[in-house]
């Protein structure tokens, strides 16, 4: 059976097959609905069921508390349809809907694995079939573990111009399923399946607003892609990149950022260490990155009423930064983010 899904208030319609979630149906048809983890844990795709018969697969009550479910809220990534339905989107981006890319599955081989810090690896994959991929700077894909049913989501660190390969910055977690494979098992030449692209953390081509990029750890990847995409396209916009780390050994690409600061007018890279060591001899910003951002937002020269923000990193950092931005006049529609959440149990 196939049912019709009406998406308010954007006035779009699409089809969903029985047994298919609304979000997966959107991916299949190239409809760029807001989403995050795709596993019922982050609430990014939370919407309101206006009409229709639906059922939800297992999800986290942190993402959708029981009282919200009783009020008609649903998670699009977990909602199955059993009739035509009408949904009110709580988060949507009409510009992103216009430039959406259908999801595809790609076969790749590992081209290289490099260490960029003591616990972050750069993984480069070569596209085999299809040989090229289309994506927007800031998006991510799912990488499937060979011979396994589970996958992990990682943002591309390279730009769309490099369509024959994918680069990722991956943090190594002790005991992590994918981390262990990456650090101890994967070798150059190994085959990996990739599915995507996903994500709405996309720069708007027609905007001239100042930009802030906020990242931590491997959250560098999509922001690095956005920044270098702007460089390649000669986009003239003021950009301030805030990056949070614990100690100096957690920082990387400092020489590359220095080069970009020389080449790009209006670009600044501001790293901050929350736990600098004496041997770091650090004379830069210290404290949590949100503390540094707060000082920046209070500067008279910061145009918070016309500022666009792109965030990627651990959930606590993202939540704190969003609260800070909104409290300083940056509207929700000007904040795009990818929030790291714990992997679903498989």
LOTOR-654692 format. One record per residue: y, x, z of N, C-alpha, C in turn. Coordinates in steps of 0.1 Angstrom, whole numbers, padded with zeros to 4 digits, always signed. Each point is the difference from the previous one (the first is absolute). Example, Ala and Ser with C-alpha at 12.3 -4.5 7.8 and 13.67 -1.06 7.14 Angstrom:
2
-0057+0132+0078+0012-0009+0000+0012+0009+0000
+0011-0004-0007+0011+0009+0000+0011-0008+0008
This chain:
346
-0012+0008+0000+0012-0008+0000+0013+0009+0000
+0010-0005-0007+0013+0007+0000+0010-0010+0005
+0009+0005+0009+0011-0008+0005+0013+0006-0003
+0011-0009+0001+0013+0005-0003+0007+0002+0014
+0007+0012+0000+0008+0003+0012+0015+0000-0004
+0008-0008+0006+0014+0000-0002+0007+0008+0011
+0009+0009-0004+0007+0009+0009+0014-0004+0001
+0004-0005+0012+0014-0003+0002+0006+0011+0009
+0013+0003-0001+0010-0007-0008+0003+0006-0014
-0009+0009-0004+0002+0007-0013-0004-0009-0012
-0007-0011+0002-0004-0009-0010-0010+0006-0010
-0009+0009+0005-0011+0005-0008-0013-0007+0002
-0008+0000-0010-0013-0006+0001-0011+0010-0005
-0011+0000+0006-0011+0009-0004-0013-0007+0003
-0011+0006-0005-0013-0006+0003-0008+0009+0010
-0008-0007+0007-0009+0007+0010-0014-0006-0002
-0010+0009+0000-0014-0005-0002-0006-0002+0014
-0009-0009+0000-0007-0003+0013-0007+0012+0005
+0002+0004+0013-0006+0012+0005+0009+0012-0001
+0012-0002-0006+0010+0011-0002+0012-0003+0009
+0005+0011+0007+0011-0002+0008+0013-0002-0009
+0010-0006+0006+0012-0002-0008+0006+0013-0004
+0000+0010+0009+0006+0013-0003-0008+0007-0011
-0013+0000+0001-0008+0006-0011+0002-0007-0013
+0002-0013+0000+0003-0007-0013+0013+0005-0005
+0010+0002+0009+0013+0005-0005-0002+0014-0006
-0007+0009+0007-0003+0013-0005-0006+0000-0015
-0010-0009-0001-0007-0001-0013+0010-0004-0011
+0010-0008+0003+0009-0006-0010+0013+0007-0001
+0002+0011+0008+0012+0008+0000+0012-0007+0006
-0003-0008+0010+0011-0007+0008+0002+0009+0013
+0012+0005+0001+0002+0010+0011+0005-0007+0013
-0010-0006+0007+0003-0006+0013+0001+0011+0010
+0009-0002+0010+0001+0009+0011-0013+0002+0007
-0004+0013+0003-0012+0002+0007+0000+0014+0006
-0009+0002+0009-0001+0013+0007-0014+0005+0000
-0008-0003+0011-0013+0005+0002-0011-0007-0008
+0003-0012-0005-0010-0008-0007-0012-0004+0008
+0000+0002+0013-0012-0002+0008+0003-0009+0012
+0011-0007+0000+0002-0010+0010+0005+0006+0013
+0006+0012+0000+0004+0007+0012+0015+0002+0001
+0008-0001-0011+0014+0004+0001+0010-0011+0000
-0003-0011-0005+0008-0012-0001+0011+0000-0011
+0000+0010-0008+0010+0001-0011-0001-0012-0010
-0012-0005-0002-0002-0011-0010+0000-0013+0007
+0005-0001+0013+0000-0013+0007+0008-0010-0008
-0005-0012-0001+0008-0011-0008-0003-0013+0007
+0005-0011-0005-0002-0013+0006-0007-0009-0011
-0011-0006+0005-0007-0009-0009+0007-0014+0000
+0005-0004-0011+0008-0012-0001-0010-0012-0003
-0010+0003-0009-0009-0011-0004-0013+0007-0005
-0011-0007+0002-0012+0005-0006-0011+0002+0011
-0012+0002-0005-0012+0003+0009-0004+0014-0001
+0001+0008+0011-0003+0014+0000-0008+0003+0012
-0006+0013-0001-0007+0005+0011+0003+0015+0001
+0000+0006+0012+0003+0014+0001-0012+0008+0005
-0001+0011-0007-0011+0010+0004+0005+0006+0013
-0009+0008+0006+0003+0007+0013+0013+0008-0001
+0009-0001+0010+0012+0008+0000+0004+0003+0015
+0010+0009+0001+0004+0004+0014+0011-0011+0005
-0002-0004+0012+0009-0009+0007+0013+0007+0003
+0001+0013-0001+0013+0007+0001+0008-0003-0012
-0006-0001-0012+0007-0003-0012+0003-0015-0001
-0009-0008+0005+0003-0015+0000-0005-0006+0013
+0008-0001+0010-0004-0007+0012-0004-0014-0002
-0008-0005+0010-0006-0013-0001+0011-0011-0002
+0011+0002+0008+0010-0011+0000+0007+0000-0014
+0001+0011-0007+0006+0000-0014-0010-0007-0010
-0013+0003+0002-0010-0007-0008+0001-0015+0001
+0002-0004+0012+0001-0015+0003+0012-0006-0007
+0010+0009-0001+0013-0005-0006+0000+0001-0016
-0012+0004-0005-0001+0000-0015+0002+0014-0006
+0001+0010+0008+0002+0014-0006-0014+0005-0005
+0000+0007-0011-0012+0006-0005+0003+0015-0004
-0011+0007-0002+0001+0014-0006-0006-0001-0014
+0008+0003-0010-0005-0001-0013-0012+0009-0004
-0001+0011+0007-0011+0009-0002-0013-0005+0005
+0000-0010+0008-0012-0006+0006-0002-0015-0003
+0009-0005-0009-0001-0015-0002-0008-0003-0013
-0010-0009+0002-0008-0005-0011+0004-0014-0003
+0001-0004-0012+0004-0014-0004-0012-0009-0004
+0001-0012+0004-0010-0010-0004+0007-0012-0006
+0012+0001-0004+0008-0010-0008+0012+0007-0005
+0008-0007-0008+0013+0005-0004+0008+0001+0013
+0008+0011+0001+0008+0002+0012+0014+0004-0003
+0009-0003+0010+0014+0003-0001+0003+0009+0012
+0006+0012-0003+0003+0010+0011+0015+0003+0000
+0005+0001+0012+0014+0005+0001+0000+0015+0004
+0005+0008-0009+0000+0015+0003+0011+0003+0010
-0003+0007+0011+0010+0004+0010+0006+0013-0004
-0007+0009-0007+0005+0012-0005-0003+0001-0015
+0010+0002-0008-0002+0002-0014+0011+0008-0006
-0002+0005-0012+0010+0008-0007-0001-0004-0015
+0010-0008-0004+0000-0005-0014+0001+0012-0010
+0007+0011+0004+0001+0011-0010-0014+0006-0001
-0007+0002+0011-0014+0006-0001-0009-0009-0008
+0001-0013+0001-0008-0009-0007+0001+0002-0015
+0012+0004-0004+0003+0002-0015-0006+0012-0005
-0003+0010+0008-0005+0013-0005-0014+0003+0005
-0007-0010+0004-0014+0002+0006-0009+0005-0010
-0011+0007+0004-0010+0006-0008-0014-0005+0004
-0008-0005-0009-0013-0005+0004-0009+0011+0006
-0008-0004+0009-0009+0010+0007-0012+0003-0009
-0003+0013+0000-0011+0005-0008-0009+0010+0008
-0012+0002-0004-0009+0010+0006+0000+0012-0009
+0001+0012+0006+0000+0013-0007-0010+0009+0005
-0006+0007-0009-0010+0011+0003+0008+0013+0000
-0002+0008+0010+0007+0013+0001-0009+0011+0004
+0005+0012-0001-0007+0012+0005+0010+0008+0009
-0005+0007+0010+0009+0008+0009+0004+0012-0008
+0013+0002-0002+0005+0012-0006+0003+0011+0009
+0005-0003+0012+0003+0010+0010+0002-0007+0014
-0002+0008+0011+0002-0003+0013+0008+0011+0007
+0012-0002+0004+0008+0011+0006+0005-0004+0014
+0002+0010+0009+0005-0003+0013+0015+0002-0001
+0008-0010+0004+0015+0002+0001+0005+0002+0014
-0008-0005+0010+0002+0003+0014-0014+0002+0006
+0000+0002+0013-0012+0002+0007-0009-0013+0000
+0006-0012-0002-0007-0012+0000+0003-0010-0012
+0007+0005-0010+0003-0008-0012-0005+0007-0012
-0008-0007-0008-0005+0005-0013+0006-0007-0012
+0002+0008-0010+0004-0006-0013-0012-0001-0009
-0004-0012-0003-0011-0003-0009+0005-0004-0014
-0004+0007-0010+0003-0003-0014-0012-0005-0008
+0002-0011-0006-0011-0006-0007+0004-0001-0015
-0010+0003-0009+0002-0001-0014-0006-0013-0005
+0008-0008-0008-0005-0013-0005-0010+0003-0011
-0012-0007+0001-0010+0002-0010-0001-0012-0009
-0001-0012+0006-0001-0013-0007+0005-0011+0008
+0011-0006-0005+0009+0004-0011+0006+0013+0003
+0006+0007-0010+0005+0013+0002+0015+0000+0004
+0006-0012+0001+0014-0001+0004+0002-0012+0009
+0009+0001+0010+0003-0011+0009+0015-0003+0000
+0003-0013+0001+0014-0004+0001+0002-0004+0015
+0011+0005+0006+0004-0004+0013+0015+0003+0002
+0005-0006+0011+0014+0003+0003+0000+0010+0012
+0010+0009+0000+0002+0009+0011+0001-0008+0013
-0008+0004+0010-0001-0007+0012-0012-0008+0002
-0008-0002-0010-0012-0008+0001-0012+0008+0005
-0011-0007+0003-0012+0006+0005-0013-0006-0007
-0011+0007+0002-0013-0004-0006-0010+0000+0011
-0012-0006-0002-0011+0001+0009-0010+0010-0006
-0004+0009+0008-0010+0010-0004-0013-0003+0007
-0011-0002-0008-0013-0003+0005-0008+0012+0003
-0006+0000+0012-0009+0011+0003-0013+0000-0009
-0004+0011-0005-0012-0001-0009-0012-0004+0007
-0007-0010-0006-0012-0005+0006+0001-0009+0012
+0013-0003+0003+0003-0009+0011+0008-0012-0004
+0000-0010+0009+0007-0012-0003+0015+0000+0005
+0003+0010+0008+0014+0000+0006+0009+0008-0009
+0013-0003+0003+0011+0007-0008+0011+0003+0010
+0009+0009-0004+0012+0002+0007+0012+0000-0010
+0011-0005+0005+0012-0002-0008+0009+0012+0001
+0005+0006-0011+0009+0011+0001+0011-0001-0011
+0012+0003+0004+0011+0000-0010+0000+0012-0009
+0005-0002-0012+0001+0011-0009+0012+0009+0003
-0002+0013+0000+0011+0009+0002+0006+0005-0013
-0007-0001-0011+0006+0004-0013+0008-0012-0006
+0006+0003-0011+0008-0011-0006-0008-0007-0011
+0005-0012-0004-0007-0007-0011-0001+0008-0013
+0010+0009-0002+0000+0008-0012-0013+0008-0002
-0006+0004+0011-0013+0007+0000-0011-0009+0000
-0002-0008-0011-0009-0011-0001-0014+0004-0001
-0004+0012-0002-0014+0004-0001-0006+0005+0012
+0008+0000+0011-0005+0005+0013+0006-0008+0011
-0006+0002+0012+0005-0006+0012+0000+0010+0011
+0011+0001+0008+0001+0010+0011+0002-0008+0013
-0006+0004+0011+0001-0006+0012+0002+0010+0012
+0007-0004+0010+0001+0008+0012-0007-0007+0011
-0011+0006+0005-0009-0007+0009-0001+0007+0013
+0002-0008+0011-0001+0006+0013-0014+0000+0005
-0004+0011+0006-0014+0002+0005-0001-0005+0015
-0008-0010+0002-0002-0006+0013-0014+0004+0005
-0001+0005+0012-0013+0004+0005-0009-0012+0001
-0012+0001-0006-0009-0011+0000+0002-0011-0010
+0011+0001-0008+0003-0010-0010-0010+0001-0011
-0005-0012-0005-0010+0000-0010+0005+0008-0013
+0011-0004-0005+0005+0006-0012+0005+0014+0002
+0006+0002+0012+0005+0013+0003-0011+0010+0000
-0011-0003+0006-0011+0009+0000-0006+0003-0013
+0000-0010-0009-0005+0002-0014+0010+0010-0007
+0013-0003+0002+0010+0009-0007+0000+0014+0005
-0002+0002+0013+0001+0013+0006-0013+0008-0001
-0012-0007+0000-0012+0007+0001-0010-0002-0011
+0002-0011-0008-0010-0004-0010+0005+0001-0015
+0012-0005-0002+0005-0001-0014+0001+0014-0006
-0003+0001-0013+0002+0013-0007+0006-0003-0014
+0007+0010-0005+0005-0001-0014-0011-0005-0009
+0003-0010-0009-0009-0005-0009-0007-0012+0005
+0000-0003+0013-0006-0013+0005+0007-0012-0006
-0008-0011-0002+0006-0012-0006+0004-0010+0011
+0011-0006-0002+0005-0010+0009+0006-0012-0008
-0003-0012+0005+0005-0012-0006+0013-0004+0007
+0010-0004-0008+0013-0004+0005+0004-0014-0006
+0006-0008+0009+0004-0013-0005+0015-0002+0004
+0008-0005-0009+0014-0003+0002+0008-0002-0012
+0013+0001+0000+0008+0004+0012+0004-0012+0008
+0003+0002+0013+0004-0010+0009+0014+0004+0006
+0006-0009+0007+0012+0003+0008+0013-0005-0007
+0009-0003+0009+0014-0005-0004+0011+0009+0004
-0004+0013+0004+0010+0009+0004+0006+0007-0012
+0008-0008-0008+0004+0004-0013+0015+0001-0001
+0005+0010-0006+0015+0001-0002+0004-0009-0011
+0012-0007+0002+0005-0009-0011+0009+0008-0009
-0004-0001-0013+0007+0008-0010+0015-0003-0002
+0003-0013+0003+0014-0005-0003+0009+0002+0012
-0005+0005+0011+0008+0002+0012+0008+0013+0001
+0012+0000+0005+0008+0012+0002+0002+0003+0015
-0006-0007+0009+0002+0002+0014-0005+0013+0005
+0006+0005+0011-0005+0012+0007-0014-0003+0005
-0009+0010+0001-0014-0001+0004-0002+0008+0012
-0008-0005+0010-0006+0008+0010-0015-0001-0001
-0007+0012+0000-0014+0001+0000-0004+0005+0015
-0010-0007+0005-0004+0003+0014-0015+0002+0000
-0005+0011+0004-0014+0003+0000-0005+0009+0012
-0013+0000+0001-0006+0009+0010-0014+0003-0004
-0005+0012+0003-0013+0004-0004-0003-0001-0015
-0011-0006-0004-0004-0001-0014+0008-0012-0006
+0009-0006+0008+0009-0010-0006+0010+0006-0009
+0000+0013-0001+0008+0007-0009-0003-0004-0015
-0012-0003-0003-0005-0002-0014+0008-0009-0008
+0001-0013+0003+0007-0010-0009+0015+0003+0000
+0006+0006+0010+0014+0003+0000+0003+0012-0008
-0009+0010+0000+0000+0012-0009+0000-0005-0015
-0009-0010-0002-0001-0005-0014+0013-0007-0004
+0006-0008+0008+0012-0007-0003+0011+0010-0002
+0001+0010+0008+0011+0010-0001-0001+0007-0013
-0012+0005-0003-0002+0008-0013+0001-0009-0012
-0004-0012+0001+0002-0009-0011+0015-0002-0003
+0008-0001+0010+0014-0001-0002+0006+0013-0006
-0006+0011+0004+0005+0013-0006-0004+0001-0015
-0012-0004-0003-0005+0000-0014+0009-0009-0009
+0004-0012+0006+0008-0009-0008+0015+0002+0001
+0004+0010+0007+0014+0003+0002+0008-0011+0006
-0006-0007+0010+0006-0011+0007+0011+0006+0010
+0012-0005-0001+0011+0005+0008+0002-0010+0012
-0006+0003+0011+0002-0008+0012-0001+0009+0012
+0008-0003+0010-0001+0007+0012-0013-0003+0008
-0007+0011+0003-0013-0002+0007-0001+0009+0013
-0004-0006+0011-0002+0008+0012-0014-0002+0004
-0008+0011+0002-0014-0001+0003-0002+0005+0014
-0004-0009+0009-0003+0003+0014-0015+0002+0001
-0004+0011+0006-0015+0002+0002-0003+0005+0014
-0008-0007+0007-0004+0003+0013-0013+0007+0002
+0000+0011+0008-0012+0008+0003+0000+0004+0014
-0011+0005+0005+0000+0004+0014+0005+0015+0002
-0006+0009-0007+0004+0014+0001+0002+0005-0015
+0005+0013+0000+0004+0006-0013-0013+0001-0009
-0012+0002+0006-0012+0001-0008-0003-0013-0008
+0006-0011+0004-0003-0013-0006+0009-0002-0012
+0010+0009-0003+0009-0002-0011-0006+0008-0012
+0004-0006-0012-0004+0007-0012+0009-0004-0012
-0001+0007-0010+0009-0001-0012+0015+0003+0003
+0003+0008+0011+0013+0002+0003+0008+0008-0011
-0007+0009-0007+0006+0007-0011+0003-0009-0012
-0009-0010-0002+0002-0009-0011+0012-0010+0003
+0001-0004+0013+0011-0008+0003+0013+0007-0001
+0000+0013+0003+0012+0008-0001+0005+0001-0015
-0010+0001-0009+0003+0000-0014+0006-0013-0005
-0006-0011+0005+0005-0013-0003+0014-0002+0005
+0003+0005+0012+0014-0002+0005+0010+0008-0008
-0004+0011-0006+0009+0008-0009+0002-0008-0013
-0011-0006-0005+0000-0006-0013+0006-0014-0001
-0003-0008+0011+0004-0014+0000+0013-0002+0008
+0010-0005-0007+0012-0004+0007-0002-0012+0010
+0004+0001+0012-0001-0011+0009-0013-0001+0007
-0009+0011-0001-0013-0001+0007+0000+0009+0012
-0005-0005+0011-0002+0008+0012-0014-0003+0006
-0006+0011+0005-0013-0001+0006+0002+0003+0015
-0004-0009+0009+0003+0002+0014-0013-0001+0008
-0007+0011+0003-0012-0001+0008+0004+0001+0015
-0009-0006+0008+0002+0000+0014-0013+0003+0007
+0000+0008+0011-0012+0003+0007+0001-0007+0014
-0010-0007+0003-0001-0007+0013-0004+0008+0011
-0009+0011-0003-0005+0009+0011+0001+0014-0005
+0012+0005-0003+0001+0014-0005-0005+0010+0010
-0007+0010-0004-0005+0011+0008+0010+0011+0001
+0000+0008+0011+0009+0012+0001-0001+0009-0012
-0012+0002-0004-0002+0009-0012+0005-0005-0013
+0003-0013+0000+0005-0006-0012+0014+0005-0003
+0007+0003+0010+0014+0005-0001+0008-0010-0009
-0002-0013+0003+0006-0011-0008+0014-0003+0004
+0009+0000-0010+0014-0003+0002+0004-0013-0007
-0010-0007-0005+0003-0013-0006+0000-0012+0009
-0001-0012-0005+0000-0012+0008-0013-0001+0008
+0001-0005+0013-0011-0002+0009+0000-0014+0004
-0012-0004+0006-0002-0014+0005-0007-0008-0011
-0003-0013+0004-0006-0009-0009+0009-0002-0013
-0007-0001-0011+0008-0002-0012+0009-0012+0000
-0004-0010+0007+0009-0012+0001+0013+0003+0008
-0001+0009+0009+0013+0004+0007+0009+0007-0009
-0005+0008-0009+0008+0007-0010+0006-0010-0010
-0008-0010-0004+0005-0010-0009+0010-0009+0006
-0001-0003+0013+0010-0008+0007+0014+0007-0001
+0000+0013+0003+0012+0007-0001+0007+0000-0014
-0009+0000-0010+0005+0000-0014+0005-0014-0003
-0006-0010+0004+0004-0014-0003+0014-0003+0007
+0003+0006+0010+0012-0002+0007+0012+0008-0005
-0002+0008-0010+0010+0008-0006+0009-0010-0008
+0013+0002+0000+0009-0009-0007-0002+0000-0016
-0006+0012-0004-0002+0002-0015-0013-0007-0004
-0008-0005+0009-0013-0006-0004+0002-0015-0004
-0003-0003-0013+0002-0014-0005-0012-0009+0003
-0002-0004+0013-0012-0007+0004-0001-0014-0006
+0012-0006-0005-0001-0013-0006-0005+0001-0015
-0001+0012-0005-0005+0002-0014-0009+0012-0001
-0009+0000+0010-0010+0012+0001-0014-0005-0003
-0007+0008-0008-0014-0003-0002-0009+0010+0007
-0010-0005+0007-0009+0009+0008-0014-0001-0005
-0007+0011+0000-0014+0001-0004-0007+0008+0011
-0011-0006+0006-0006+0006+0012-0015+0001-0002
-0006+0011+0005-0014+0002+0000-0005+0009+0011
-0010-0005+0008-0005+0008+0011-0007-0008+0010
-0002+0005+0012-0007-0007+0010+0007-0013+0004
-0008-0011+0004+0006-0013+0003+0010+0000+0010
-0001+0007+0012+0010+0000+0010+0014+0006-0006
-0001+0010-0008+0012+0006-0006+0007-0010-0009
-0008-0007-0008+0005-0009-0010+0006-0012+0007
-0007-0005+0010+0006-0012+0007+0013+0003+0007
+0000+0012+0006+0013+0004+0007+0011+0002-0010
-0003+0006-0011+0010+0003-0010+0006-0013-0006
-0009-0010-0003+0004-0013-0006+0009-0007+0010
-0004+0000+0013+0009-0007+0010+0013+0007+0000
+0001+0013+0000+0012+0008+0000+0009-0004-0012
-0006+0000-0012+0007-0002-0012+0006-0014+0000
-0008-0010+0003+0004-0014+0001+0011-0002+0010
-0001+0007+0011+0010-0001+0011+0014+0006-0004
-0001+0008-0011+0012+0007-0005+0005-0006-0013
-0005-0012-0003+0006-0007-0012-0008+0002-0013
-0011+0007+0000-0008+0001-0012-0009-0012-0001
+0002-0008-0011-0007-0013-0001-0015+0002-0004
-0008-0009+0004-0015+0001-0002-0003+0003-0015
+0007-0007-0009-0003+0002-0014+0003+0013-0005
+0007+0009+0008+0003+0013-0004-0009+0011+0007
-0010-0005+0006-0009+0009+0008-0014-0001-0006
-0005+0011-0006-0014+0000-0006-0008+0010+0008
-0013-0003+0003-0007+0009+0009-0015-0001-0003
-0007+0011+0003-0015+0001+0001-0003+0004+0014
-0007-0008+0007-0003+0002+0014-0015+0005+0001
-0002+0011+0006-0014+0005+0003-0006-0009+0011
-0012-0006-0003-0007-0008+0010-0014+0006+0001
-0007-0003+0011-0013+0005+0002-0010-0005-0011
-0009+0008-0004-0010-0005-0010-0008-0011+0005
-0003-0010-0008-0008-0011+0004-0014+0005+0003
-0007-0006+0009-0014+0003+0003-0009-0005-0011
-0008+0009-0005-0009-0003-0012-0014+0002+0004
